[in-house]
């Protein structure tokens, strides 16, 4: 499998990990400001410019990128498996 495809997949995964960590950090910070929301485990996304909304949307974009990269990775792996077929020819034994 080409190195570029593996690298693309790993970069997308790292982006998702960073975005997910930022999302959880934002929720923790928001929980400090509004403790009642943390107890109910319910968060509203907020207005368009709010930090919670921005973190949520960045995480959603990272997940979409990860799904696209995974699709490319799996398609490339499938194509590589198809190309690796070995054909054995049985030749007659020499007399």
N, C-alpha and C positions, 0 to 999 in steps of 0.2 A: 504494500500500500504506500502511496506517495507520502513523503514526509510532510508536504504542505497540508494535506488533508488532516493528518493527525494533529498538526500544529493548530489548524483552524478550529478543530473540535476542542482541543485543550484551552485555547484562548477564549472560546465561547463559554466553556465551563468556568474558567477563572472569573470572567466578567459576571457570570451569574452568581458565583460565590460572593464576590465583592458587593454586588447589588443587594443580595439577600442579607448580608451582614449589615449593610447600610440601612435597609428597611427595618431590621430588628432593632438597630440602635436608635433609629428615629422613633419607633414605637416606645422604646424605653424612655426616651427623652419626653415624649408626649405624655407618657404615664406619670412622670414626675409632676407635670403641670396639671393634669386632670386625673387624679387617682381613682375617681369613681368609674371612669371608663375602663381602667385596667381590671377592676374587680368584676365587671360584667363581661370582660373579654370581647367587647364590641368596639370597633373603631370605625368612625366615619372617615371617608377618604379626605374630605375637606375641600376647600376651594382650589381653583386651578393653580394658584401660586403657593399653596401651603407646602411646607417641607414634607408632610406625610404624603400628600398627593404626588409630589415630585419623586419621592423615594419609591412609592408604589409603582408609578409609571416606568421608572428606570428599571425596576425589577421585572416588570412585565415585558419590557423590550429585551432584556437580557434572556428571559425564558424563551421568547420567540426566536432570538438568535441561536440559542442552544438547540432548539428543535430543528431549525434549518441546518445547522452544522451537523447534527446527528444524522439527519437524512442524507446529507452529502457523504458523510463518513460511511454509513451503511451501504449506500449505493455503490461507492467505490470498492468497498470490501466484497460486495456481491460480484461486481465485474471482475475483480481480481481472482476470485474463486473460480469463475467460469473460464478464465484464461489459463488456469493452472492444470487443466485436464491433461492427463498423460495417456497416450495411446500406445499400447503394447502390441507389437506385431509378433505373431508366432511363426517363426520360420521353420521350414522342414529341417530335420536333423541331417547333416551331411553324411553321405555313404562312403 
